[in-house]
Amino acid sequence: MRDVAALAGVSLATVSRVVNGDLRVDPEMAQRVTDAVALLGYRHDLTASSLRRADRGSASIGLVVEDVANPFFAAVHRGIEDVARRHRVLVLTGSSDEHPPRERELTEALIARSVDGLIVSPVPGDQSHLARERALGVEIVCVDRPARLFSADAVVSDNVGGARAAVDQLLARGHRRIAYIGDRPELFTSQQRLAGYRRALGDHGVAEDPALVRHTEPRGANGDGIARALLAAGDPPTALFTAQNLITIGAVKALHDLGHQHRIAHVGFDDVPLAEVVEPAITVVAQDPRAIGTRAAELLFERLSGHDGPPRQVVIPVALIVRGSGELPPP
């Protein structure tokens, strides 16, 4: 920084203000500093800066999600990143793989790197260990699911309302044997979507058949096989409601492999890539994962700016997108 100041003909304090984004610096002087930075190849040392700051902030936040490869969480990440960038903050991200020890390991590793806050998609189980992190001054917001045994701001989709809309769509076409294929039952999102499925059936006076309610392995790994087994049963469903994006992809594969794509109606929860390309195109309840990430990041930065009110839960609306697969009548 001294070299930059000498080359630009300004004080060390001016260089500091420019590299830290202070817009009050005279534009001509700021340009001289910027030119000197480029000429000398100077890079701002954020670690050193954080040691000098009274709050020891690191200009970074941590994000822990189920799997960064899942398109849903990739979009959540992008929403968080957009907000963080406006605050000149970096996002450090890891995948918990829905494994409690891995979640704890990641949160501890991020805290050890002095992140200013955490956004976490909680794994099934107990998040009380996060109380220790908050006691250390780290603000925490939950995304997609609320925490258990730990109170924090959370941003979630309208899971119950979306599932009701999906099943209502099938019931309106005359279906009464509607199968539910969901993620693991211990997941908050799975519980909420199953509740919406049941509520829709109840609203129309349709009795639930337990044989039509199935749950997959983690990440919908056997969604294809479950759909095949349901359709091969003696009294198969006339429609499928798949309650997670990766399960939807597996069910579509099964329907096409069996040649049932024009016989069995299908609505998925959460949009999937190429949903409009297959025939028939897939009717879905679309979440807005980018909006979920954006709102979670906004809540976190509000906390980092001093908001100390009670925990908030924000519900992001979903939308039924009619494309054809969910509008097929019973065979």
N, C-alpha and C positions, 0 to 999 in steps of 0.2 A: 504493500500500500504506500510505503514511503517513496518507492520508485515511481509509482503512478502519480503521486502528488507532485514530485519534483518535475516529471516530464510535462504534466498538465499545467504547472505553475499555480497550484492551489494548495490549500491546507489539507492536512491528513483528515480533519473532520469533514471536509467537503467530499473527499473520496468516500469516506464511510457512508455519508448520507446518500450519495449517488448509487453505490453498490447495494444499499439496503432499500432502494426504491423510493426515497423521499422526494416527492414531487415539488417541494418548495425551493429546490436549488435553481438558481438562474439557468435558463436553458442553454445559453452559450457556454457557461462554465461546465454544465453537465455534459455537453457534447465534447468538450476538451478532455474531460475525465474518461468518457466512453471511448474516445479515440486512443487515449493512452493505454487503457485496459486492453484494447484490441491489439495494439502494437506490441505490448510487453507480454501478452498471453496470460494476464493475471486472472486467477480464479479465486472467488470469494470462499474463504474457509468457514463454513457454517458451524463446524464443531468449535472452533475458536470463538466465534461470535456468541454461541450459546453459553460458553463458560463466562463471558463478560456480562451477559444479560442478567438482570436481577432475578428473573423468573426461571432462568436456566432452560428456556424453551429451545427446542431443537428444530423448529420449522418443519416438523414431520408428524404425520399421524399414522397409526397402524390400522390395517383392515384384515380381519380373519373371517373367511367364508368357507362354505363346505368344499367347493372345488372351483378354482379359477377357470377351469376348462369348460364348465357348464355355461352355455350362452346366457342364461338368466343372470348368473353372478358376474359374468363379464360386463353386462350392461349396467348392473348395480355399481360395479367398480368405476365405470366410465362416468356415471353421474356424480359419484363421490370425487373423482379426480377433477371434474370440471369446477366444482366449488372450491376444492383445495387449491387449484391453480390460481383462482382469483385472490386467494389469501397468501399466495407465494409459499405454499406448503407442499411438501412431497408426500406421496402415499406409499407406504411399505405394505405389501400384501402377502398373505400366506394361506394355504389350504388346510383346513382341519381334518378333512376326510371323514367328518362326522365321528371323530374319535376323541373322547374326553381328554385323555392324556396329551394328545397332540394339540388340542385347543389350549390347554394349560401351558404347554411348552412354548407355543407360539406367542401367547400373550406375555409370558415372562421374558421371552427373547426380545420382544418389541419394547417392553418397559425398560429392559436393560440398555436399549439403544436410545433411551430418553425421549420416546415419542411423546408429544403433547397430549394426545388423546387416542382412544381406540373406538373403532366401529366393529362390532362382532355379530356374526350370524350364529347364535348359540347352538351347540350340539344338544341332542336330547340328554337330559340329566340335570346336574346341579351346577349353577354358575356362581355359587356363593364365594368361590375363590377370588372373584373379581372385586369383592369388597375390599380386599387387601390392597389391590392396585389403586382403587379410588382413594383409599386412605393415604396413599403416597402422592395424591394430587393429580392423578390421571383421570380425565373425564371419559365416560364410556357411554356409547349409544348402541342399541341393538338394531339389527336390520333383518327383515323378513320374518323374524320370530322374536317374541319377548324372551327375556331370561327367566330362569326358574331359581327361586330362593335368593334373588338379587333384584332390586328395584332400579330401573334405569329407563331413560327415554327409549322408545321403540317405534319403528316405522314398518308397517305391515300392509299387505294387500287385503282387500275385502274378500277373504277366502270363502266365508259362508255365503255371502251374497252372490259371488261368482259361480259357485257350485250350484246354487239354487237356479240361477239363470240357465246354466247348461242343461240341467235335468228338466227344467220347465220346457225348454226348447224341444227336447225329445218327447216329453209327455204330450205336448201340444200336437205332435205328429201322430199320436195314437199309440206310442210305445208304452208297455206296461212291464216288460221284462228288461230292465235296464241294469246292466252290470256296472259295478264300480271297481276300478283298478287303481289303487292308490299307493303312495309311498309307505314306508314303515309306520305302523300305528302310533309309535311313541313321539313322532314329530308333530309339532304344533300345527304346521300347515296341513298335514294329513288329517289330523283330528278335526280341524275346522272345515275342510272340504267334505269330509264324510258327514259332518253335521249338516252341511248345506244340502247334500244329496238326500239325506234322510228327511230333512224338513220339506224338500220339494215333493218327495213321495207322499208324505203325510198330508200336505196341503191338497193333494189330488185324490186322497183316499186310497192310495196304492200301498198294499202291505209289502214290507221289505222282505226279500228272500235272502237269508244269510248265505246261501250257496252262491249268490251273485256278488258278494263283497269279498274282494281279494286284495292282498297287499304284496308288494314286491320286495325283493332284496334291495340293499342300498343302491342308490342312483338308478333305480328302475332296471336293474341288470337283467331280470327275467320277465320283463313286461311282455315280450313277444310270446314266451312260453305260456304265460298265464292266459293271454288272449286266446291262444290256440286251444288250451284245455277247456276254457269256457265254451267256445264255439263247437267243440267236439262232444259236449255233454248231451245227455238224453233230452233235456229240455233247455236248449241254449237260449241266451238272451237275443233280443232283436236289436239291441242298441248297446253301445259301450260309452261310458264316461270315464276317461282316463285323466287322473287328477295331478299329473306332473308331466313336464315337457319330454323328458327322456322316455317315460312310459308311453306317451302318445306316439313317439317315433317307433317303438317296438310294436305297438298295436297296429299301426298303419302297415308295417312290414308283414305282420301276420295276416291281416285282411287281404292284402294284395297277393301274398303267396297262396292263400286258400281260394282266391277268386271271389271273395265275399265283399269286396269294397263297394259294390252297388246294391248289396242286399242288407248289410248290417249298418245301421246308422252309427255315427261316431262324433262325439264332441270332446275336445281336449281342454284341459285347464293349462293356460300359458301357451303363447304362440310358439311355433317352431320354424326353423329355416325351411324354405321351399314348401310351406304349407299350401301355397296357391298353385304350385306346379303339378302336384299329384292329381289324379282323377279318381273320384271327385276331390276337389279342394277341401281342406280340413276346416270345419267350423270349430272355432276356439273361443274360450274366454281369455282375452288378452290382458295380462298384467302390464304395468308400466315400470319395468325394473330401473330404468334410468331415473325416473321421477322418485322412486324409492331411495335410490342412492343419493340423489340430490337433496332430498328432504332430510335424510339421516345426517349428511354432512352439514347441512344448515343448522340442525339441532346441536351438533357437536360444537360448531364454532360459536353458537350462542352461549353454550356452557363455558367454552374457553374464554369468552368475553365477559364472563361474570354472572350469567343467569344462574340463579340458585333456587328456582321454584321446584315444586314437586314433579315427579316423573310424568312424562307425557307419552301417550300412545297415539300415533297418527295413522289413520287408515287411508290408503291410497285407492281410489276407485278402479274398478276393472271394467272391461267392455266386451260384450258378446259380438263376435265377428262372424256373420253368417256367410258361408262359402259353398255349402252343398252337402257335405257329408252328414251333417246333423239334421238335414231336412228330408232324408229318405224315409218313406213310410214303412211300417212293419211288412215283412214278406207275406 
